[in-house]
Amino acid sequence: MLAKLSIRAKITVVVSFLLIALSGMGALALRQMSTINGATVEIVESWLPGVRVLGEIRVSTITYRATLRNHLLAGDFDRRSRSIPCFGFLKIAAPHQDGP
């Protein structure tokens, strides 16, 4: 079948096939990139705020434990009484919510 075609026609058929295949691969890549973008948006909007709050809780807990340790290890009453106001620092920021 291909023996009857000229070299010019054969090259045109091969190049056309390669262009169609390359276009199909590009369309598939764009579709997959769209899926990846959707997953990324979900992570940014849903997961990251929770992870940020967990990090703040972790830092506050570590600071509280260090302050409590220093308070318990303080030898005299004056040093202990100076560390008591430090226990009111534990404040965790709530996520910002729009609206009333």
Legacy VTK file of the C-alpha trace (Angstrom):
# vtk DataFile Version 3.0
C-alpha trace
ASCII
DATASET POLYDATA
POINTS 100 float
0.000 0.000 0.000
2.721 2.457 0.950
4.904 1.300 -1.928
2.672 3.125 -4.401
3.047 6.485 -2.591
5.865 8.879 -3.308
8.471 9.735 -0.682
6.929 13.203 -0.321
3.512 11.705 0.489
5.032 9.219 2.945
6.896 11.968 4.807
3.739 14.105 4.856
1.737 11.205 6.348
4.393 10.497 9.006
4.788 14.159 9.977
0.986 14.589 10.122
0.687 11.518 12.351
3.434 12.819 14.661
1.772 16.246 14.895
-1.574 14.657 15.764
0.075 12.416 18.366
1.960 15.368 19.864
-1.246 17.433 20.009
-3.017 14.565 21.787
-0.226 14.296 24.338
-0.389 18.056 24.931
-4.158 17.919 25.473
-3.744 15.042 27.925
-1.027 16.954 29.785
-3.253 20.038 30.072
-6.084 17.919 31.453
-3.809 16.360 34.055
-2.381 19.753 35.003
-5.938 20.970 35.567
-6.508 18.054 37.930
-3.282 18.851 39.788
-4.316 22.504 40.053
-7.666 21.502 41.565
-5.927 19.359 44.183
-3.514 22.186 44.978
-6.360 24.655 45.478
-8.076 22.197 47.829
-4.897 21.823 49.875
-4.394 25.576 50.125
-7.998 26.345 51.072
-8.821 23.368 53.288
-5.675 21.871 54.781
-3.168 24.678 55.277
-5.249 26.784 57.702
-5.665 23.735 59.947
-1.971 22.937 59.766
-1.154 26.548 60.654
-3.410 26.422 63.732
-1.861 23.112 64.792
1.574 24.721 64.527
0.444 27.605 66.718
-0.954 25.148 69.277
2.331 23.252 69.257
4.389 26.405 69.795
2.088 27.572 72.588
2.289 24.185 74.280
6.075 24.143 74.104
6.263 27.690 75.484
3.835 26.819 78.277
5.845 23.756 79.241
9.079 25.767 79.300
7.487 28.485 81.427
6.018 25.919 83.818
9.377 24.146 84.072
11.132 27.438 84.884
8.462 28.219 87.475
8.812 24.839 89.152
12.605 24.999 89.125
12.702 28.507 90.593
14.253 28.216 94.012
12.918 31.219 95.864
9.473 32.731 96.232
10.355 35.992 94.425
11.390 34.233 91.233
8.265 32.083 91.325
5.977 35.063 91.857
7.583 36.844 88.880
6.837 33.894 86.590
3.130 33.627 87.504
1.945 36.391 85.083
3.633 34.480 82.247
1.003 31.748 82.439
-1.638 33.932 80.782
0.152 33.990 77.416
-1.586 30.960 75.888
-3.715 32.525 73.179
-4.494 30.635 70.001
-5.718 32.679 67.072
-9.014 31.455 65.661
-9.261 31.244 61.874
-10.592 34.438 60.341
-14.223 34.222 59.303
-15.939 36.717 57.061
-19.424 37.898 57.814
-21.365 38.919 60.933
LINES 1 101
100 0 1 2 3 4 5 6 7 8 9 10 11 12 13 14 15 16 17 18 19 20 21 22 23 24 25 26 27 28 29 30 31 32 33 34 35 36 37 38 39 40 41 42 43 44 45 46 47 48 49 50 51 52 53 54 55 56 57 58 59 60 61 62 63 64 65 66 67 68 69 70 71 72 73 74 75 76 77 78 79 80 81 82 83 84 85 86 87 88 89 90 91 92 93 94 95 96 97 98 99
